[in-house]
Structures are given as structure tokens and as C-alpha cells.
């Protein structure tokens, strides 16, 4: 019987021979994971069998490289994959765990929610807790805080997190609150921001959140950024990152000069209305470019010049900015294209 495809999409993978990280198209079937150099390739670059495999997430072997998970096979081979944002990693982890469990029990894969491997009571749902913490009205307040001659935007202190958990009846005392906050940190929902909190997290597989008023943290998918005291030009640039994240993920983008197509990670923010794009293998420190969406037009297109030469076809869309710059992009599916177009249309009309 043919293996059933459970999930597919772009992930960043560490090379098994070289230490380089590259974007690959990954297909999760009920018995293994295949990865391809390009989405359109007919034969995979490699395959990871899931029978007897173990999964580690989060995997913190690579310091600043966040959202990594590790799959180890019975033959002692380790495969490292990196998602581009938190929700994406959670979805992959849930399905891979379920596939491994089904193989162990000789059962067919069926979509069910699975618990993360953390030492918490069964009643705790970290995803739901994170959503509550991010609520704009009743959640943890994101602030602009000044420390060590730097300004941290969209962040909060460790003690604020524990205070919130206690005041919202999520924890009975500070010890319990600290345990919950640490679980959120270890699962990647919270990130360390300042030197103090980063120091507590470095070189430790299970880092501990610091219940202190000068230990700084931020939400994994927030508009966090840090700035020093700098020129007015730098401040204007940083303003681009102020908006709330509306949508993020990988798309194929056509280059402006060479017209070749590369996978880029895109982050869409609402106010001011910007879409920044990054090399997904490098992280989010500096974007490769930004598309100012205020007054732009976005439409689905069926044809892009030179696209077929690069084996790029289907699910294409175009953004034309107010200064008439054209960007051509490709989503992985027609549904994903529709979601991106709708999100960009809303932001382009309402954002600054």
C-alpha cells in the first residue's frame, strides 16, 4: 500500500555531511520523511525512516538557531530540521509524534491532538495558555523597556510573567508559576531578550525563566526588536517592525535582477504595513528586503515571464507597490495563495 502524505512544506535542514543549512521541500508520510531539493523534483534527496525513531523538540544544540527539532533513527543518525515560525514547528511536531506512535503500535495514522513531552499536569495546554497571555486586553502587556543603553520593544520582565500567571489563576504560587513560565520558554513560546535572561538560557538544555524584574523576555511571534541610541534614520527603519505580525511563512520569490527564484521567509505586519523577507537559513536579524504595502495592489496571476524556465508554475501572485515596483511570488498551494492575498489586501488598505 502506498504511504499516505500527512504534511508537506518548506523547512530548513542541516546537511548530514556538511554543516550548512539549506531550505528543502519536506513530505511527511505515515512511515517516514522525504526531503527534496525543490518542490518540483520527482525524486527525493534523502529519506528519514520513522520506525523506531525518536523526536526532540525544542532542540537547543545550535545556540541562536531557534525552532530546531531533531529526529534520531535507530541507526544513530541525527537529522535536524528548523521551522520558520512557532506555529509551523508545532504542527510538524504534532504530526511526526503521531506518525511515530502509530508505527510503534502498528496502527494507521489518524489526526488526534498529542501532548508535548513536558513534565506538566495533563490539564495544562501550553498553546492555549500562550494565546491567553498574548490577548491584547487581558494578556501580558508588551512594553518598551530601557536597559544597558539599549531600548527593547514589545517585551516584558520574567516577574511580570509569573505575576500574570498567578493573578489569572493559572498558578497557585510563584514556584508553580515559574515552572509554567519555564515550560513556555523551553517550548519556544517565550524568548530571552536581554543579557541577563540570555545568559540564563545559554549552554543549558533545560533553561530556566528568571523571576526577576530586570530579566527581559518576549513572545516568539511578536514584533520584538532591540535598538541602541542611534540616528533618526535608524529609528525610522525600526518603525517598520512596530506592527503586529499578521502572517508568516515561506514563499518562492523571483529576484529583481537575475529573475531566478529562491525560497524566502516572509513576515507580514499591519501598522505600518510592511512585508519583510529573509533568508530562512540565516534567521531574522536583518531582512534581505521590505515591501511597503500601503496602497499596493495584490492579485493572483497565471503567468510570470521566465518562471517556467526555473520550473516554477502555478499558485503565483503579484504585488504592485504604490511606487509601481512589481514583486512575483509563488505559494505552495492554491489555498495558501488565497490566504496570503487576503491578508495582504486587508493590510494594504488599513495599514500606514
C-alpha positions in Angstrom: 0.0 0.0 0.0 1.3 3.5 -0.9 2.4 5.6 2.1 -0.1 8.4 2.9 1.1 12.0 2.8 0.3 13.7 6.1 2.0 17.1 5.8 4.3 18.8 3.4 6.0 22.2 3.2 9.3 24.1 3.3 11.7 23.5 6.2 15.4 24.4 6.8 17.6 21.2 7.1 21.2 20.8 8.3 23.3 18.9 5.9 24.3 15.4 7.0 27.8 15.6 5.7 28.5 19.4 5.6 27.3 21.7 8.4 25.4 24.0 6.0 21.7 24.7 6.5 19.5 24.7 3.4 15.8 25.1 2.5 14.2 21.8 1.4 10.7 20.7 0.5 9.7 18.1 3.1 7.0 15.5 2.8 5.8 13.6 5.9 4.3 10.2 5.1 3.0 7.7 7.7 6.3 5.7 7.6 9.0 8.3 7.0 10.1 11.8 6.0 11.3 12.6 2.4 13.1 15.8 1.6 13.6 17.3 -1.9 16.0 20.0 -3.2 13.0 21.6 -4.9 9.3 21.2 -4.6 9.0 20.1 -8.2 11.7 17.4 -8.1 10.4 13.9 -8.8 13.0 12.0 -6.6 13.9 12.9 -3.0 17.4 13.9 -1.9 17.0 11.7 1.1 14.6 9.9 3.5 14.3 9.6 7.3 12.5 6.4 8.3 10.3 6.9 11.4 10.0 3.4 12.6 11.9 3.3 16.0 12.8 7.0 15.6 12.9 9.5 18.5 12.0 13.1 18.3 13.5 16.0 20.3 11.8 19.4 20.4 12.9 22.0 21.1 16.5 21.1 20.2 18.9 23.8 21.5 22.2 22.4 20.1 22.8 25.3 17.9 22.7 28.4 20.1 21.0 31.2 18.3 19.2 29.0 15.8 15.7 28.8 17.1 12.8 26.4 16.4 15.0 23.4 15.6 13.8 19.8 16.1 15.9 16.6 15.9 14.8 13.2 14.6 17.2 10.3 15.6 16.9 7.0 13.8 17.7 3.5 15.3 20.9 3.6 13.2 22.1 6.5 15.3 21.7 9.1 12.6 20.5 12.5 13.7 18.5 14.8 11.3 18.0 18.4 12.2 15.1 20.5 10.8 14.2 24.1 11.5 10.8 25.7 11.1 10.4 29.3 10.2 7.9 30.2 12.9 6.4 28.7 16.1 3.0 27.5 14.8 4.7 25.8 11.9 7.0 23.8 14.2 4.2 22.8 16.5 2.2 21.4 13.6 5.1 19.4 12.3 6.0 18.1 15.7 2.4 17.0 16.5 2.1 15.0 13.2 5.6 13.5 13.4 5.0 12.3 17.0 1.7 10.8 16.0 3.2 9.0 13.0 6.0 7.5 15.2 3.4 6.4 17.8 1.2 4.8 15.1 4.2 2.9 13.7 5.1 1.6 17.2 1.6 0.3 17.7 1.0 -1.0 14.2 -1.9 1.4 13.8 -2.9 3.7 10.9 -2.2 7.4 11.3 -5.3 9.4 12.5 -5.3 13.0 13.3 -5.5 13.5 17.1 -4.0 16.1 19.4 -0.9 14.8 21.1 0.6 16.2 24.3 4.1 17.6 24.3 6.7 15.7 26.2 7.0 18.1 29.2 6.6 17.4 32.9 3.3 19.2 33.4 -0.2 18.1 34.6 -2.4 16.7 31.8 -4.8 19.7 32.3 -2.2 22.2 31.1 -2.4 23.2 27.4 0.6 25.5 26.7 -0.7 26.6 23.3 -4.0 27.8 24.8 -2.1 29.4 27.7 0.2 31.2 25.2 -2.9 32.5 23.3 -4.3 33.9 26.6 -1.0 35.6 27.5 -1.0 37.3 24.1 -4.5 38.7 24.4 -4.3 42.5 23.8 -6.8 43.4 26.5 -6.2 40.8 29.3 -2.8 39.3 28.5 0.8 40.2 29.4 1.4 43.8 28.4 4.2 44.3 25.9 6.3 47.3 26.8 9.2 49.5 25.6 11.9 49.0 28.2 15.3 50.6 28.6 18.3 48.6 29.9 22.1 48.8 29.4 21.9 51.7 26.9 19.5 49.8 24.7 15.8 50.0 24.1 13.8 46.7 24.0 10.5 47.0 22.2 7.5 44.6 22.6 8.9 42.9 25.7 8.2 42.2 29.4 10.0 41.0 32.5 10.2 37.5 34.0 8.5 38.6 37.2 5.6 40.1 35.1 5.0 36.7 33.5 4.8 34.9 36.9 2.6 37.7 38.3 0.2 37.3 35.4 0.0 33.5 35.8 -0.9 33.9 39.5 -3.4 36.8 39.0 -5.2 34.8 36.3 -5.4 31.7 38.5 -3.1 29.7 36.1 -0.7 29.1 39.0 -1.3 28.7 42.7 2.0 30.2 43.9 5.3 31.6 42.5 7.0 28.2 42.2 4.2 26.8 40.1 4.1 30.0 38.0 7.9 29.7 37.5 7.5 26.1 36.4 4.8 27.1 33.8 6.8 30.1 32.5 9.9 27.9 32.2 7.9 25.3 30.2 6.8 28.1 27.8 10.4 29.2 27.4 11.7 25.7 26.7 8.9 25.1 24.2 9.9 28.3 22.3 6.7 30.3 23.1 8.8 32.8 25.1 12.3 34.1 24.0 15.1 35.6 26.1 15.8 39.2 25.2 18.4 40.9 27.4 21.9 39.8 28.5 20.6 38.5 31.9 17.9 36.3 30.5 20.0 35.1 27.6 22.9 34.2 30.0 20.5 32.0 32.0 19.5 30.2 28.8 22.9 29.7 27.2 24.6 26.3 27.3 21.8 24.7 29.2 19.4 22.1 27.6 16.6 23.0 30.1 16.9 26.8 30.6 15.0 28.4 33.4 13.0 31.6 33.2 14.2 34.1 35.7 11.5 35.5 38.1 13.3 38.9 38.2 12.2 42.5 37.3 15.3 43.0 35.1 15.2 39.7 33.2 13.6 40.5 29.8 11.6 38.2 27.5 9.3 38.5 24.5 6.6 36.5 22.6 8.1 34.3 19.9 5.9 35.7 17.1 5.7 39.3 18.3 7.1 42.5 16.8 10.1 42.4 19.2 13.2 44.4 18.3 16.1 45.9 20.2 17.8 49.2 19.3 20.7 51.3 20.6 20.8 55.0 20.8 21.2 55.8 17.1 20.5 58.3 14.3 17.0 59.3 13.2 17.4 57.2 10.1 17.8 54.0 12.1 14.8 54.9 14.2 12.7 55.3 11.0 13.8 51.9 9.8 13.0 50.3 13.1 9.5 51.8 12.9 8.8 49.3 10.1 8.9 46.4 12.6 6.4 48.0 15.0 3.3 46.4 13.6 1.7 43.2 14.8 2.6 40.0 12.9 -0.4 39.1 10.7 1.0 36.2 8.8 4.4 34.5 8.2 5.9 31.6 6.3 7.9 30.6 3.2 7.2 31.6 -0.4 9.2 31.4 -3.6 10.2 34.9 -4.7 11.5 36.0 -8.1 14.8 38.0 -8.0 14.6 41.6 -9.3 17.9 41.4 -11.3 18.7 37.8 -12.1 15.0 36.7 -12.3 15.9 33.4 -10.5 13.5 32.0 -7.8 14.5 31.4 -4.2 12.6 30.4 -1.1 12.3 33.3 1.3 10.7 33.6 4.7 8.1 36.4 4.7 6.7 38.3 7.7 3.6 40.4 7.2 3.0 43.2 9.7 -0.1 45.5 9.8 0.8 49.0 11.1 2.9 50.3 9.4 2.0 47.9 6.6 5.2 46.0 5.6 6.2 42.6 4.3 9.8 41.8 5.2 11.6 38.9 3.6 14.6 36.9 5.0 16.9 34.1 4.0 15.3 31.3 6.1 18.6 29.6 6.7 20.1 32.7 8.4 17.4 33.9 10.9 15.7 37.2 11.4 18.4 39.6 12.4 18.5 41.6 9.2 15.9 41.3 6.4 17.0 41.0 2.8 14.4 43.5 1.8 11.0 45.0 2.6 7.8 45.6 0.6 5.8 48.7 1.7 2.2 47.6 1.3 0.3 50.8 1.9 -1.7 51.5 -1.3 -0.3 48.4 -3.0 -2.3 46.0 -5.3 -2.1 42.2 -5.0 -3.6 39.8 -7.5 -3.4 36.1 -8.4 -1.6 35.6 -11.8 -1.4 32.6 -14.1 1.8 33.6 -15.9 5.1 35.2 -14.9 7.9 35.8 -17.6 10.8 33.3 -17.2 9.1 31.4 -14.4 8.8 28.1 -16.3 12.4 28.3 -17.2 13.1 27.8 -13.5 10.4 25.0 -13.2 8.0 27.4 -11.3 4.4 27.1 -12.3 1.0 27.5 -10.5 -0.1 29.4 -7.4 1.6 32.6 -8.5 0.7 36.1 -7.3 1.9 39.6 -7.9 2.3 42.6 -5.6 2.5 46.1 -7.2 3.5 48.7 -4.7 2.4 52.4 -4.7 5.7 53.3 -6.4 5.0 50.6 -9.1 7.6 48.1 -8.1 6.5 44.6 -9.1 7.1 41.5 -6.9 6.3 38.0 -8.2 5.7 35.2 -5.6 4.6 31.6 -5.5 2.7 29.9 -2.7 3.0 26.1 -2.1 -0.8 25.6 -2.6 -3.8 27.4 -4.1 -5.3 27.7 -0.6 -2.1 29.3 0.8 -2.0 31.7 -2.2 -5.6 32.8 -1.3 -4.7 33.3 2.4 -1.7 35.5 1.6 -3.6 37.6 -0.9 -6.5 38.2 1.5 -4.1 39.1 4.4 -2.1 41.5 2.2 -5.2 43.1 0.8 -6.5 43.9 4.3 -3.1 45.3 5.5 -2.6 47.4 2.3 -6.0 49.1 2.9 -5.7 49.7 6.7 -2.0 50.0 7.5 0.1 53.1 7.2 
